[in-house]
Amino acid sequence: MPVGWMYTDPSGTQSNIVDLNLNPVSTTKTYKVQIGDTSESGDLKGDTTLDNDKDSDKKTVKVPDPTVNVKWWGLKDHTLTIYKHDMNSEDFNGNINPSSSDWPWNDVRDQVNHIIFDGKVSSKNGSVSNMFAYMPNLTKIDGLDKLQTDNVNNFQNMFLNDTKLETLDANLINVDNATNLQSMFEGLDSIKKLDVSNWNIHGAVNLTRLFYYDNNLLQLDLSNWNTTDKKVVETNMLKMSAKFNLWKIKFGNYSYLISDCGLSNPPDDGNPMPENPDIPNTEATWTIVGEGSDYDPIGDICTAKNVIDNSQKATAPFTVVWSN
């Protein structure tokens, strides 16, 4: 005859437990339970209580704390909803820097087209690596301001290869303590707007492949970044395909580009400018806007190498656009 279990929670309520193979949770409590008979339906038979004094009939087991909300996320109608939660390594198989397979929604990544934060979510680990990576159908994220990342230093691969994501207000992500932003936005084939103008980039930070092959990205504002630290890594940060659309970049006094950052000369295919169909692109060069305008720049004409050099010796903010 199958064995059943009964436990009493702190409020005095008794409950039957038939299956002890429960989903893992970060909080458990220990109870003294009594072995009892069950019927074929799985219910405990007879008046089985915890008042029995026979220690031989009792066994100590750990069960989930009934007061704990075990599941902090859910998927319905292709929408991933994330509820209030303080993430820690126990949520990621004990890993401080989770891989994509460590996230609890890993098996349904390809089903997600919308993400909603329903409450404040923080990370005790200091890492959100691979959090939303490899979601090929993701198009929209709401409530990103509820993701508390003020103590996070590792953002590696956070949105890697989310090929249908078109807009992302990255300014809602606090990167003040970031040391690793490698491939955070890599492979966002559809992204057009990615506002990082308020990011407080400073110190020895890894920016490798940050915007790698984001070929439809239109503009970047790096004017608040400080990348003067000699330990900054920018390898292929701006590497794009031969036909990329990044036509405008803003620099500040300290937003240095490094020679291996991947910045290329613009395409000269005669097609219209990415955001102005009336002006063709015929020059494979950049131009400093200066006192002119985006579509009538009057500053120096530059190769990609010139732009990189100018960023390292700038004494005032400047903007470059495709020559037109």
N, C-alpha and C positions, 0 to 999 in steps of 0.2 A: 504494500500500500504506500502511495507517495507520502512524502514528508512535507508538512506545512510549517510555517513560522508565524509567530505573532510578536509584535513589539508595541511598546507604549511610548508615545512621544512626550516631550516635556510638559505638555498641557494635560496629560492623563488619558488622551485618546488612544484606544487600542486599534490596530489595523492588522490585516492579514498580509503576508508577503508570500506569494507562491513562487515567483521567479526572482532569485537573488542575482541574476546576471543583468544588473541595472547599468544604464549608461554611466560612465565615470563622471564624477563631479568633484569639485575642488574641496568641498566641505562635507565631512561625515561625522556622525555621532555614534557612540557605542551603546548598545542596548543589551540587556540580559533577556533572552527569549527562551520560550519553552517549546520543545518538540511536541507536535500534536498530530493526530491523524487527520487526513483530509478525505473528502468524498471524491468520487470520480470527477466531479465538476471543478475540483480544486479548492473548494471551500473547507474551512476547518470544521470538523465534526465535534459536536458536544460542547460542553462549557469549559473551554480551555482558557485558563487565566494565568497571570503571572504571579499568583499568590501561592502556588504550589511550592512547598519547601524542599522538594526533591532536587538537589543540585545536579544529580545525575541526569535529570530530564531537561536541564537548562544548558544553553550554550551562548557564549558571547560572540556577537557578530557586529560588523560595521555596516550601516545602511545610510543612504543619503539623508541629510538633515531635511526634514519636511518643510522647514521655513525657507530653504534656499531655492531660488529660481534656477533650475538646472540648465535650461536651454536659453541662451541669450541672443539667438538669431532664428530666423525662419524664412522659408521660401514659399511664396504663393503667387501664382499667376506671373511667374518669371520675375518677381520682385523680391530681392533679398532685403529683409528688414533686420536691422541690428539694434538691439535694445540696450538700455543702460547697463554698463558692465565695466569692470576694471580688469583688463586682460592681464594674464600672467603666464608663466611658462607651463603651468599645468593645463592651460587651454591648448598648448601646442606640443603635446607629447614630451614635455619637459625641456624643450628647446628655447633658449633665450632669443635666438635669431631664427624665427621660423622659416622653413622652406615653404613652397607652395603646397606641398602635400600635408603639411602640419596644420593648416587652417581647417577648421571644422566643416567649411562649405566646399572643400576641394572637389568633392565628387559631383557637385552641381554647378561648377563654374560656367560651363558652356550653356546652362539654362538661364543665366541671369542677364536681363537687359536693363534692369533698373535697380538702384540701391538707395535705400532710405535709412538714415540714422534717426531712430525714434527716441533716443536719450543720449546722455553724455557717455562717451566711450573713451577710456584712457588705457594707457599701457604701463604696467609696472616694469616690464622688461626693458623699456627704452628702445623697442624695435617694432616697426610695422612692415618689415621686409616681406615682399610677396603677397601682401594682404589682398589686393584685387588683381593680381597678375593673371594672365591667360584667361580672360573673360571675353571671348571673341564676339559676343553679342551685346555687350554692355554699351548703352548709349547715353545714360543719364545717371547722375548722382545728386541726391537731395539731402540737405542737412549736414553737409560736410563740416560745417562750423561746430558741430557737436563732437567731432573727433578731437580729443584733447591730446596734442602731441608736444606740449611744451617741454617735456622731459625726454622726448624721443631723439635718439642720435642716428638710428639706422632706418633709412627709407628705401633701401635698395630694392629695385624691381617692383615697387609698390603698385604701379599700373602697367607693368610690362606687357606689351603685345595686346592691349585692348584696342583692337583695330577699328572698331566702330564708334569709339568715343569721340565726339566732335567738339565739345566744349568742356572746360574744367576750370573752375575758379580756384586755382592753386594758392591764391593769396589767403584762402581760408585755412590753409595748412601751416601751422607754426613750425618753422624750421630753425628757430633760434639756436638750438643746440645740436644741429645736424653735423655729423662728421662723414656720413656716407649717403650720398644721393645718387650713387651709380645706377644707371639704367632705370631711374624712377619713372621716366616718361618714354622710354625706348619703344619704338615700334608702334606709336599711335598714328596709324596711317591716315585717319580721318580728322585728327585734331586740327582745328583752325585757330582757335583762340586759347591761349594758355597764359594767364596773367600771373607773372611772378615778380611784379614790380615792387611789391612791399616785402619781399623776402629779405631777411637779415642774414645774408651769407657772409661769413667771416671765418678767420682761422684756417686750420689745416683741414680742408674738406675735399672729399673725393667726388668730382663732378663727371667722372668718366661716363661717356655715352648717355648723358642726361637727356638730350633731345635727339638721340640717334635715329636717323631715318624717319623723323616726323616731317615728311615731305610736303604736307599741306599746311603746316604751321605758317602763319602770315607775318606775324610781328613778334619781337621779343624786346622787353624792357629790362635791361640789366643795370639800370642807373643807380640802384641802391645797393648793389653787390660790392663787397670788398674781397677781391681775390688776389690780393697782393702777397699773401703769405707764400713763402717759398716752397711749402709742402703741399700746396694746392695741386690737385691732379685734374686735368681737363681733357685727357686723351679722347679724341673723337666726340667731344661733347656736342659739337654742331655738325657732325658728319651727316650728309644727306645724299640722296641719289643725284644723278646728273640733272634731273628736272625737278628741282625743289621750288617752293613758293615763298620762302622766308625772304622778304624783300626789304624789311626795315628793322634795324636794331638800334636801340638807345644805349648809350654808355654813360657812366658817371666818371668821376675822377679816379676811382679805385677799382673799376670793373675791368681788370686786366684779362686779356686773352693770351693763351700760351700757344706757341708755334704749332703744337700737335693737336689743337682743339678741333680741327676738322673743317673749319670755315672754308668755303669754296668761292670761286668767282661765280657770279650769277650766270644763268643760261642766256644765250643770245639767239634764241630760236625765232625771234620776230613775233611771238605770241603777245597778246595784251598783258599789261601789268596785272598781277594777281587781284588787285582791288580796284582797278580802273580800266575797263575794257576799251576806253578811247585812246589809250596811250600804249603803243607797242614797245616791247622790250627788244632792243637791237644791240645793246652793248653788254659785253661780258665783264663789266666793272661795277664797282661801288662808287658812290659820290657822297661826300660830306654835305649835309643840307646847309649848314652855315646859316646865313641870314635869309636864305631862300625858303622854299616850301618843299614838301615831300615830292611834288611833281614838277618842281622847278628849282632843284638844288643848285647852289652856286659855289659850293666849296670844292676842295681838291677831288680829283678823280683818283680812285684807289683800286689796287688789286686786293685780294683777300689778305695777302701778306702785309700790305700797307695798313689795312684796317687793324690787324693784330698789333703792328708796331705802334700805331697811333693810340691804341687803347692803353699801352704801357707807358706812354709819356704824356698823357692828357693832363692839362691843367684846368680844364673846364669840361662839363658834360658836352657830349656831341652825339649826333645821330647820323647814321649812314643809310642810304637807300640805293636801290638799283639805279644805275645811270639811265636817264631818260630825257 
